[in-house]
């Protein structure tokens, strides 16, 4: 068999995996390998496999994968723009949707003390109306701060 001797980094590039994956395969014995005097690990790959991969097979796979990821990114950007437009339209329509509340007169109390027969309005704070978005995000449990 015609074999090609590659260092771990080259073998990882040819096979399209990480150097750690090559080291693990060497430890498991799934790749033929040897060490030189300096302790460097070399891997033996079939010559036709290494040549086929070097000729651009991995490059084509990576290019196809990158193209797929770019398409997904473009799709997600379009979706974000569409949703932003919807949110802006809804935010602009909130004042139209909330009809102004009827203004109510303050309740009148009659004091029954001596010499006082006048009716005085009881002071009352007007309830604060919050927008629907405010209620959606903060809920009814949050009291407005004065």
N, C-alpha and C positions, 0 to 999 in steps of 0.2 A: 504494500500500500504506500502511496505517495503521501507523505505527511509534511506539515509545515510547523516549525517551531516558533511560537510567539510568547512574548512576555505577558504577564497577567493583564496589564493595561491594554495591550493590543488585542488580546483575546476577548476582553470585555467589549471593546469597540466593534470587533468583527461580529460577535454574537449578539450585540445590542443589549447587553446586561451590565450590571455594575461590577466593579472589581471584587466587591465582597461576595457576589454570587459566584464568581470564578473561584475564589478561595474556598468557598463552601463545597463547590463541586469537586475541587481537588481533594479536600479532606474526605469527602464521601467516596471518592474513587470513581466518579462518573466521567472525569476527564483524565486522560493520560498526561502526566506531568513529571518533571524532575527539577532538582535544584542544582545550581552551580556552586562553586567554591565560596562565593560571596553570600550565598543564601537566597539568591534571586530564584523565583519560581518561574518555570517556563511550561507552557501548555502546548500539547501537540494536537493540531486539528487536521482533518483531511484536507488535502490541497485543493480539491475541487470545491469543497464547502467554503473554505476561506476565500478562494478566488471569486466565487459567485457572490458572496456577501460583500467583498471589496468592490465589485463592479457596480454597485449602486442599489442593490436590493434593499438594504436597510435605509438608504437615503430616500428611496421611493416610499417606503412604509412610513417613515417619519414625516415626509412632505404631505402624504395623504392624511396623516393624523393631525398635523398642524392645520391643514386646510379645514378639516372637520371642526377643530376647536375654534378657528376663526369664524366659521359660519355660525356656530353656537353663540359666540360672543356678539356677533352682529344681531342675531335674533333677540338675545336678551336686552341689548341696548334699545332696539326698536320697541320691545315690550315696556321697558322702563319709561321711554318717552311717551308712549300711549297712555300708560297709567298716570304719569305726571299731568298730562293734558286733562284726563278725566278728573283728577283731584282738583286741579285749578278751576275747572268749570264748575264743579260742585261747590268749591269754596266761594266762588263769585255769586252763586245762586242762593247761598244761605240767607242773606238779608231779605231776599225776595220771598223765601219760604216761611220765614218767621213773621207772622202778621203782628203789627203792634198791638199790645194788650189794651183793653179798654181801661181808661183811667177811672178809678173808683174814688168816690168821695170818702173821706175819713169818717169812721163811725162817730156818732154823736152820743155823748153821755150826758145825762141830766143829774146834776148834783142836788141832793135833797137836803142840804144844810140850810140853817136859818138865814134868811135874807139873800140866798143865792138861788134864783130860779132860772138862771141863764143856762143855755146849752153850750157846752164847750167841746170842741173837737178833741178827741183823744190822739195824742201824737203816736204815729205808727210809721215804722220804716217801710218804705216800698220794697217789695221782694225783688231781688235782682234776677233778671232772666239771663240765662247763659245760652250760648249758641248750641246747636246740636253737636257740632264737632267737639266743643269743650266738654259737653256731657259724655260724649263717646270716649274721649281720651281720659278724662279725669273722673267721670262718674258722679253720681249724686252724693257719694260719701264725702266728697271734698267740699268743705264750706268756703265760701269766698272770704278773702281777707279784706277788712275795712281799709 
